[in-house]
């Protein structure tokens, strides 16, 4: 099937962006968030009303062999590894856009209207 010039140009642009992201460095999957926690020690500020929780602590959660695994990053680790997660997110978004473009091409195939 031949693609129109606009679709071909968009696919080429997305492929170039994907290549650029992969050349920037490593990627890592998972969710990174700042968490506030309670320690449940008697008399601690986190037990007051209203509570003043501890943190934020930066946690990284991912699945390994269908089990959720969580690690906590310190500020130095987050500075080192944060870009891995940012690149992974950009890569997922670019691939999703490329997949959507492919679906549009398939759905717009005139042979479906036979």
ABEGO torsion letter per residue (X at the ends): XBBBAAAAAAAAAAAAAAAAAAAAEBBBBEBBBBBBBBAGBBGBAAABOBBBBBOBBBBBBBBBGGBBBBBBBBAAAAAAAAAAAAAAAAAAAAAAAAAAAAAAAAAABAAAAX
